[in-house]
Amino acid sequence: MRTGIAALVLGYVLSQFYRAFLAVLTPVLAQDLGATPEMLAEASGWWFLAFAAMQLPVGAALDRIGPRLTAGLLLAVGALGAAIFAMATGVGMIKLAMVLIGAGCAPVLMASYYIFARVFSPAVFGTLAGVVIGIGSLGNIAASIPLSAAVEAMGWRATVGTLAAITAAVALAILFLVRDPERLRHEQRGSVLDLLRIPALWPIFLLMFVCYAPSAGIRGLWIGPWYRDVFGADAKAIAWVSLAMGLAMVAGNFAYGPMERVLRSRKWLNFGGNALLMACLLALGTMANRQGWPTVALLMGVGFFGATFPMVMAHGRAFLPTHLVGRGVALINLFGIGSAGLMQMVTGRINKALTPPADLLNSAPTSLPYTAIFWFYAALVGAGLLIYLFAQDRTD
């Protein structure tokens, strides 16, 4: 069981990498393929939307055929997508590749969560969920300085081609090493509609809709264009800032589990963390034209306080019936990942609408679109927190 979970965690490392690597590739893709920030925002959004669209079939597959085949076969599709990315001759191929990679990465985290929910005590679900995301966030870190160094040494095509081979190898490891939990003897029938009829889940769905999108969008995409457009940063500088935010995300994922045991409340831990996330976003909007450590510290704050994903998942898991665990965790994940994809596209439109034309660059601040993006994310989190106030707390 341990080696199988380790293989799934490696798959999640790749999932975290792929959702964040476009930020560092922004300069080379702009140079080689003419990709604009809006185009890359759309490509990144397609990754998240494909990932989200797969959650309902993934959840059903986890309950019916188990995590081994579900995760192993789909991750092989992700390897194909990475190979297409490496051969891309235009932005259209990049978008197709991101769809395939997103679909391929869709089951790996939920497969491990399914095993935790079926095999381990409910009391440790939140901690285990956080550990997986914390380790998986090393992929986020790999998509910073290490990726920049690899691209400089080998070129972006060879780098992504190598990643395609690694992804295929991890898919094979999952197929050979993962052991499915024992099937339920008297499995009850049920569907996603049964989950939607549980009132306690709805405030949790809506918090998940707003809590992950800011850190995913800023770290995965907007750091690159923001630092390039406003501060004239090169790929190395962008990679260093991305690394700082990525490390904060890792720390946050490891920190929330112990904090739950101290506070003995999932609801108020999630509420407080996301309130601090909103404060960091508001401050970033105010300081979008200021380069230096205060801005980097706020980005790290977004990464750390925005790491409530596993604890929101644990809050929702507490209300899921056993026979619908696979579909339940996938449905909660759909709200988080689906929102991240939609918000990538929305913020791409904001960026395009507020970026001043070339002949007005001297009279309009280049930081304006990024101020709007940060404040948009802050407003989104604030709306979710208002609804989450009505959530029912539950611990195991």
C-alpha positions in Angstrom: 0.0 0.0 0.0 2.8 2.4 0.9 4.6 2.0 -2.4 1.4 2.5 -4.3 0.6 5.7 -2.4 4.2 6.9 -3.1 3.6 6.4 -6.8 0.3 8.4 -6.6 2.2 11.1 -4.7 4.8 11.3 -7.5 1.9 11.7 -9.9 0.6 14.5 -7.8 4.0 16.2 -7.9 3.7 16.2 -11.7 0.2 17.5 -11.4 1.4 20.5 -9.3 4.3 21.0 -11.8 2.1 21.2 -14.9 -0.4 23.6 -13.4 2.4 26.1 -12.5 5.1 25.7 -15.2 3.7 28.2 -17.7 4.7 31.1 -15.5 8.4 30.4 -16.0 7.9 29.4 -19.7 6.2 32.7 -20.5 9.3 34.5 -21.9 10.4 31.6 -24.2 6.9 30.8 -25.4 6.4 34.5 -26.2 9.6 34.5 -28.2 9.3 31.2 -30.0 5.5 30.9 -30.5 4.3 34.5 -30.1 2.2 33.5 -27.1 0.7 36.5 -25.3 -0.3 36.5 -21.6 -4.0 36.2 -22.5 -3.2 33.2 -24.7 -1.3 31.5 -21.9 -4.0 32.4 -19.4 -6.5 30.6 -21.7 -4.2 27.6 -22.1 -3.7 27.4 -18.4 -7.5 27.7 -17.9 -8.1 24.8 -20.3 -5.8 22.7 -18.1 -8.0 23.4 -15.0 -11.2 23.0 -16.9 -10.2 19.7 -18.4 -9.1 18.6 -14.9 -12.4 19.7 -13.5 -14.5 18.1 -16.2 -12.9 14.8 -15.4 -13.8 14.9 -11.7 -17.3 13.4 -11.9 -16.3 10.4 -14.2 -13.1 10.0 -12.0 -15.2 9.9 -8.9 -17.5 7.3 -10.3 -14.5 5.3 -11.6 -12.9 5.3 -8.1 -16.0 3.9 -6.5 -16.6 1.3 -9.3 -13.2 0.1 -10.6 -10.8 1.5 -8.0 -7.9 3.9 -8.0 -5.2 1.8 -9.7 -6.7 1.7 -13.2 -8.4 5.1 -12.9 -5.1 7.0 -12.1 -2.7 4.9 -14.1 -4.5 4.9 -17.4 -5.4 8.6 -17.3 -1.9 9.7 -16.3 -0.7 8.0 -19.5 -3.0 10.4 -21.3 -1.2 13.2 -19.5 2.2 11.9 -20.8 0.8 12.1 -24.3 -0.2 15.7 -23.7 3.3 16.6 -22.5 4.8 15.0 -25.7 2.4 17.2 -27.8 3.5 20.3 -25.9 7.1 19.5 -26.6 6.4 19.4 -30.3 4.1 22.4 -30.4 4.4 24.8 -33.3 1.7 27.2 -32.2 -0.5 28.2 -29.3 -3.3 25.9 -30.5 -1.1 22.8 -29.9 -0.2 24.2 -26.5 -3.9 24.5 -25.6 -4.6 20.9 -26.8 -1.6 19.6 -24.8 -2.8 21.4 -21.7 -6.3 19.8 -22.1 -4.7 16.3 -22.3 -2.3 17.0 -19.4 -5.2 18.3 -17.3 -7.3 15.3 -18.0 -4.4 13.0 -17.2 -3.6 14.6 -13.9 -7.2 14.7 -12.8 -7.3 11.4 -10.8 -4.0 11.2 -9.0 -4.8 13.3 -5.9 -8.4 11.9 -5.6 -7.1 8.4 -5.9 -4.9 8.9 -2.8 -7.7 10.6 -1.0 -10.0 7.7 -1.8 -7.5 5.3 -0.3 -7.2 7.5 2.8 -11.0 7.7 3.2 -11.4 3.9 2.8 -8.4 2.6 4.7 -7.4 5.1 7.4 -9.2 6.7 10.3 -11.4 9.7 9.5 -9.5 11.6 12.3 -6.3 11.6 10.3 -7.8 12.4 6.9 -7.0 16.1 7.0 -3.5 15.6 8.1 -2.8 12.9 5.4 -4.5 15.1 2.8 -2.2 18.0 3.7 0.9 15.9 3.7 0.2 14.7 0.1 -0.4 18.2 -1.1 2.7 19.4 0.8 4.9 16.8 -0.8 3.1 17.3 -4.1 3.9 21.0 -3.9 7.5 20.1 -4.6 6.3 20.0 -8.2 5.4 23.6 -7.8 8.9 24.3 -6.6 10.4 22.3 -9.5 8.4 24.6 -11.8 10.6 27.5 -10.7 14.4 27.6 -10.5 14.9 24.0 -11.6 12.7 24.4 -14.6 14.4 27.7 -15.5 17.8 26.0 -15.3 16.7 23.0 -17.4 15.2 25.3 -20.1 18.5 27.3 -20.2 20.6 24.1 -20.4 18.4 22.0 -22.8 15.8 24.3 -24.3 12.1 24.2 -23.5 11.3 21.4 -26.0 13.8 18.9 -24.7 12.8 19.8 -21.1 9.1 19.2 -21.7 9.9 16.0 -23.7 11.8 14.7 -20.7 8.9 15.4 -18.5 6.6 13.5 -20.9 8.9 10.4 -20.4 8.9 10.8 -16.6 5.1 11.1 -16.6 4.8 7.9 -18.6 7.1 6.1 -16.2 5.0 7.3 -13.2 1.8 6.1 -14.9 3.3 2.6 -15.2 4.4 2.7 -11.6 0.9 3.4 -10.5 -0.5 0.5 -12.6 2.0 -1.9 -11.1 2.2 -0.7 -7.5 -1.2 0.7 -6.4 -3.5 -1.8 -4.5 -7.2 -1.1 -4.6 -9.0 -1.1 -1.2 -11.3 -4.0 -0.6 -14.7 -3.6 -2.3 -17.7 -2.9 -0.2 -19.7 -6.1 0.3 -23.1 -4.5 0.1 -22.4 -1.4 -1.9 -25.4 1.0 -1.9 -26.4 2.7 -5.0 -26.0 6.4 -5.2 -25.1 9.3 -7.4 -23.8 12.9 -7.3 -27.4 14.0 -6.9 -27.5 12.4 -3.5 -24.4 14.4 -2.5 -26.0 17.6 -3.7 -29.0 16.9 -1.5 -26.8 17.2 1.6 -27.3 20.8 2.8 -24.1 20.8 5.0 -22.0 20.4 1.9 -23.0 23.5 0.0 -21.1 26.2 2.1 -18.1 23.9 1.8 -18.5 23.6 -2.0 -18.6 27.4 -2.2 -15.6 28.0 0.0 -13.7 25.5 -2.2 -14.8 27.4 -5.2 -13.0 30.5 -4.0 -10.1 29.4 -1.8 -7.8 27.7 -4.3 -8.2 29.9 -7.4 -6.1 32.9 -6.1 -2.9 30.9 -5.3 -3.3 28.7 -8.3 -3.8 31.6 -10.7 -1.1 33.9 -9.3 1.6 31.2 -8.8 0.7 29.3 -11.9 0.4 32.2 -14.3 0.4 35.8 -13.3 3.7 36.0 -11.5 5.5 35.8 -14.8 3.6 38.5 -16.8 3.4 40.8 -13.8 7.1 40.8 -13.0 8.0 41.0 -16.7 5.6 43.8 -17.6 5.8 46.0 -14.5 9.4 45.4 -13.3 11.1 44.2 -16.4 12.2 40.9 -14.8 13.8 38.1 -16.8 13.1 34.4 -16.5 15.6 33.9 -13.6 14.1 36.6 -11.5 10.6 35.3 -12.1 11.8 31.8 -11.2 13.2 33.1 -7.8 9.9 34.8 -6.9 8.0 31.7 -8.0 10.2 29.6 -5.8 9.5 31.8 -2.7 5.8 31.5 -3.2 6.0 27.8 -3.9 7.9 27.2 -0.7 5.3 29.1 1.3 2.6 26.9 -0.3 4.5 23.8 0.8 4.7 25.2 4.4 1.1 26.0 4.5 0.0 22.6 3.4 2.0 21.0 6.2 0.9 23.6 8.8 -2.9 23.3 8.5 -3.2 19.7 9.8 -1.4 20.4 13.2 -3.4 23.7 13.5 -6.6 21.8 13.2 -5.6 19.7 16.2 -4.8 22.8 18.2 -8.0 24.7 17.4 -10.3 21.6 17.2 -12.3 23.3 14.5 -12.2 22.9 10.8 -14.6 25.7 10.0 -12.9 28.5 11.9 -9.4 27.4 10.8 -10.6 27.6 7.2 -12.3 30.9 7.8 -9.3 32.5 9.5 -6.8 31.2 6.9 -8.9 32.5 4.0 -9.5 35.9 5.7 -5.7 36.3 5.9 -5.5 35.3 2.3 -8.0 38.0 1.4 -5.9 40.6 3.3 -2.8 39.6 1.4 -4.6 39.9 -1.9 -5.9 43.4 -1.0 -2.4 44.5 0.0 -0.9 43.1 -3.2 -3.4 45.1 -5.3 -2.3 48.3 -3.4 1.4 47.5 -3.9 1.3 46.1 -7.5 3.8 48.6 -8.7 6.3 48.2 -5.9 9.1 45.7 -6.4 11.0 44.3 -3.4 10.6 42.1 -0.3 7.3 43.4 0.9 5.7 42.3 -2.3 7.4 38.9 -2.2 6.3 38.5 1.4 2.7 39.2 0.4 3.0 36.6 -2.4 4.3 34.1 0.2 1.3 35.0 2.4 -1.1 34.2 -0.5 0.7 30.8 -0.9 0.8 30.0 2.9 -2.7 31.2 3.9 -4.2 30.0 0.7 -3.2 26.4 1.4 -6.6 25.5 3.0 -7.5 23.0 0.2 -6.9 19.8 2.2 -8.6 21.2 5.3 -11.7 22.3 3.3 -11.6 18.8 1.7 -11.4 17.2 5.2 -14.4 19.4 6.3 -16.4 18.1 3.4 -15.2 14.5 3.8 -16.8 14.4 7.3 -20.3 14.6 5.7 -19.8 12.0 3.0 -21.5 8.6 3.1 -19.0 5.7 2.8 -20.4 4.4 -0.5 -20.1 7.8 -2.1 -16.6 8.7 -0.9 -15.0 8.6 -4.4 -17.7 10.7 -6.0 -17.8 13.0 -3.0 -14.1 14.0 -2.8 -14.1 14.3 -6.6 -17.1 16.6 -6.5 -15.5 18.8 -3.9 -12.3 18.9 -5.9 -14.4 19.9 -9.0 -15.5 23.1 -7.3 -11.9 24.0 -6.5 -10.2 23.1 -9.8 -13.1 24.2 -11.9 -13.1 27.6 -10.3 -9.3 27.9 -10.8 -9.8 27.3 -14.5 -12.6 29.7 -14.9 -10.8 32.4 -13.0 -7.7 32.0 -15.1 -9.9 32.9 -18.1 -11.7 35.7 -16.3 -8.4 37.2 -15.2 -7.0 36.8 -18.7 -9.9 39.0 -19.9 -9.3 41.5 -17.1 -5.6 41.7 -18.1 -6.5 42.3 -21.8 -9.1 44.9 -21.0 -6.9 47.0 -18.7 -3.5 46.6 -20.5 -2.9 50.1 -22.0 -2.2 50.2 -25.8 1.5 50.7 -26.8 0.9 54.4 -27.6 -0.4 55.0 -24.1 2.1 53.1 -22.0 3.8 56.3 -20.8 0.5 57.7 -19.5 -1.2 54.6 -18.0 0.4 52.5 -15.2 1.5 49.0 -16.4 0.5 47.7 -13.0 -3.2 48.5 -13.5 -4.3 45.1 -14.8 -2.5 43.3 -12.0 -4.0 45.5 -9.4 -7.4 44.6 -10.8 -6.6 40.9 -10.8 -5.5 40.9 -7.2 -8.6 42.8 -6.0 -10.8 40.6 -8.1 -9.4 37.5 -6.3 -9.9 39.3 -3.0 -13.5 40.0 -3.7 -14.1 36.4 -4.7 -12.6 35.1 -1.4 -14.7 37.6 0.6 -17.9 36.5 -1.1 -17.1 32.8 -0.3 -16.3 33.6 3.3 -19.7 35.3 3.8 -21.5 32.1 2.7 -19.1 29.9 4.7 -20.2 31.6 7.9 -23.3 29.5 7.7 -21.3 26.2 7.5 -21.8 23.4 10.0 -18.5 22.6 11.8 -17.6 19.0 12.2 -14.5 17.2 13.4 -13.8 13.5 13.7 
